[in-house]
């Protein structure tokens, strides 16, 4: 299944473009909202490859996060596999309150976002937020972030403003994900101290010797930044497509599996379709679980059809 680009809102029926209510219908074409995030891109391609033998076509809309949420509310986006909570709560909650968007499942087990340090720094005794200010000179009073305006940036700027954990005289160095991780890699190559915003799933967890700091105040959320990555659906689409809802309830991964996807596609720059196909071929048991209770559009059991179409082994 190709990863194509479609401008949002093109080709809408006239009634929809005029804002008139349309009856929800079961559809064989699924419109996925996909931001430029490697993990979501690969997961969407895996879903597309598994759903194709069942009779579903997939259309990927490569668009920004805000537009994805707008599209889910209007019905122009059917499915989004990257509802990261609690970071996206302000966007999601109003749409849930109106009943336009439905949570289907947490599709990543073990997601987390909080501050990280190199393993050798952790072994030197910096194991928690509480230890940071005592070692301020070691870090030159700097925390490296991945972008102004991000949820992480807002959390850390608030902590600095409130002098939480003694961070009042610290500086947040916000660049980009690439810039932040380049700084981390450079420091690690010289075995120098650095503290940055880390998260899983991501390739950094596979490539960098790193540890997450404990935070009893849960600045990044309950459970020391424990997060969910939700599968979200337009509510009318979910109601009209019980079979697809059943599929996406089962469509889940571990943080390590998605970290591998992000590394293969985002860092190693392997071809998207190949990355998705490799994961499917390497995890037939998991694919069978994902297809439990799911059928083709003709009503046949999904697993035997997919197994034969994709030449999967038991």
N, C-alpha and C positions, 0 to 999 in steps of 0.2 A: 504494500500500500504506500503510495507516494505521499510525501509531506508537502502539500501544496499551499499556495498563498491565495486567499480569497478576501477581498475587501469586505468589511462588515457592512450589512444593510443593503448590499447590491442585490437586485432582483427580487425584492420583497413584493408580495401581492399588494395591489392597490389598497385593499381594505386595511392591511396591516400598516402601510405607510401613512394612512390617514388616522391611525390610532384606534380603529374600530376593533371590537373584540372578535376573535376568531375561535371557532370550536377546536379543542385539542384533538389531534388525530395521531394514531400510531404511525410511526414513520420508519422507513427502511434506510433513511439517510440521517446520520448523526453529525451535528455541527459541534466540534470541540473548540473551546477557547484555549489558546496555547500562548503564553508569554514566552519570552526568549530565555527560558530556564531549561537547561539540559535535561534534568530529571523528569520534568513534566512532559517535555518533548518526547523522550524515549517511552515513557509510560503510555502516552497517547498513541504512539506508533504500535506498541505491543497490543493495546486494546483494538486498534484498527485491524491488525493482522489476525487476531483471534475472532473478531466479529465478521470479517469478510466471508469466510466459508459458511457462516450462518445466514447469509443473505443481506447483511447490512453494509451500506457504503458509509465511509467516514470522510468528512470534510474538515480540515484543520484551518482555523482562522488565527493567523499569527498576529496577535494584537496585544496591546498593553493591558495591565491588570484592571485599571478603572473601566476600560471599554468592555472587558470580559464581564465584569459585574453588571454593567449597563445592558449588555447583550443578554445575559441570563434573565434579567428582570423583564426585558421586552420579548423574550422568546427567540431571539436571533442566535443565541448560543444555547445549546442543549446541555452540554456537559463540560465541567471544569475539574481537572484532577489536582489542582494546586491551591486549595483553600487553606493556607497556613494560618493556624490559630495558636496563640491569641493575637498574632500580629494583624490579621485582616478582620478582626472582630468588628471594628467600626464600619467597615463596608458591608459585611455580611448581615449583621443584626437587623438593620432597618429593613432589608429585603425579606428576611425571615419573618419579621413582625407583620409585613404586608402579605406574607404567604406566597411570594413569587419565586423563592428559591428554597430548595429542600436539601438538607444534609443526608447523604446516602451512607457513607462509611468513612472511617479514618483509614486511608490507604497506605500509610507508612507506620510501622511499629517501631518505636524507639527514637522518634525525631526529638531534637533538642537544640536550643540556641542559648549560649551564654559566653562568658569570657574564657579564653584558652591561653595556655602558655606552652612553650616547648617542654618536653618531658624532662630534660636536664634541669630546667628551672623549677619544675614541680618537685623534683628530687632534692633540690636545694632548700625546700621548705615553703615555697610559695604554692600553697594548695587550696587557698580560699580567697574570696574577696577581702576578708578581714586581714590577710597578710600583705595586701598590696601596698598600703601607705607606709608600712614599716620598711618596705624595700623600694620606696619611691625613687631614690637615686639610681638604683639598678636599672629602672625602666625610663629614666629621664622624665618621669612624671607624665608619660604619654600612653594613651590607649589607642590602638589602631582600629578604625571602623571602616565600613564599606560604602558609605554614602550619606551625605546630609539629607535629612528628610525621611530616612528609613526608620522603622520602628525601633531598631537597635540604637540608632543615633538619638532618638527622642528619649529613650530610657536612660542612656548614659549621660546626656546633657542634664536631665532632671536630677540624676544622682550627684553630678558635679555641683549643680545649683544648690542642692540641699545638703551638701557635704556628707552624703551617705558613704559609710565606710572610710571617711577621711579623704574622699576624692575631690574635695572642694578646690584644691590648688592643682589638680591634674588637667591635662589638655586632651581633648578628643581629636585625633588626627583622622579626619574623614576623607577618603579618596574614592575608591571604587573596589569592587570585589577583586579585580585583577591587581590593582595597586596594593591593597591590603595584604593579599596573599604573596605578592612579590616581596613585600617588606618582610613577611614572616619567613619566607624561604631564604632570603638573603641573611637574615639574622641567624637562622638555624645553621646555615652553611658555615658561619663563623662562630657558632656556639655562643651567641650573644643573647641577652635577655630581650624578650618582647612579649607584650600581651595584646591580644586581638579578639575581635568578635568571631567566635567559632560556631559552627552548627553542623548537625548531621540530619539528613544525609548530604554528603558532599565528598568530592574526591580528596579533600584535605585530610580526611580521617584515614585514608589509605596511604597517602603519600608523605604526610608529615608526622614526625614523632611528637605528638601533642597530647595534652591532658586538659580536661575541663575543670575550672575552679568551682569549688563549693560556694554556695551563697545561701545562707540561712534566712536572708531577707527576701529571697525570691524576686529580685529586681526584674528578671526576664520572664517571670511567671511562675506559677506553682510548680513544685517538683524541680526547682532549679532550672527553669527554662524548658521543661518538658513541653513538647508541642504536638499538635495534630496536623496532619496534611489531609484535608477533607476532599472527598469526591462530592461535588455539588452538582445539582441538576435543576433546570427550570422546573418548577413544580407541576405545571400542566403537562410537560413532556414526561415527567416521571409517572404521573397518574395514568397517562395514556400508553405507557410502555413498561408494563410490569415485567416483561422478560428481560429487558435491558436493565431495569432496576435490580433484578435478581443477580444479573451478571456483575454489575458494579458493586453490589454488596459484598461479593466474593473477591473482587479485584484489589488485592492488597499485597504489600511487599514489606520486607524488613528494611531498616535504614541501611544496613550493609549492602543489600541488593541494589537499592537505588544509588548508593554511593558508587557502586561499580558502574552503573549506567552513566552517571555523571562523568566519571573518569573516562570511560570508553568513548562517549560522544563529545563531551565538552572539553576534555584535556587531550586525549589521544587523537581526537578528530576523526574517528572512524565513521563510516557511512551510516546514516540513521537506520535505514531498513535492515542493514546487516547486524547492527547492535541489538535491535529488537528481536530479529530472528534467532540470533545466538542465544539470547536469554530464554526464549521460548523452547528451543531445542535442548537447552541444558536443564530445564525445569519441567519436564512433562508431568510429573506428579502434581506439581503446584498448578499447572494449567488445568489438569483434570479437576482439581478442587475448585478452581475458579468457574468451571463450567457446570458444577453440580446444580441441578434444578433448572438449568437453562436449556432452551430449545432453539432450533433454527426458526426462520420466519414461517416455515411450513409445518412446524410443530414436532419435528424429529429431535431426539436427544442430541445435545450439542457435542459432547465429548467424542463419540465415535466419528462424527462428521469432521471435526477439527483434526482429530488424530490422523485420519486418512488424508485429508487435504494437505496437511503440513508435514506428513510423513514422520510423525512423532513416535518414539519408542516407549514401551511401557517402562 
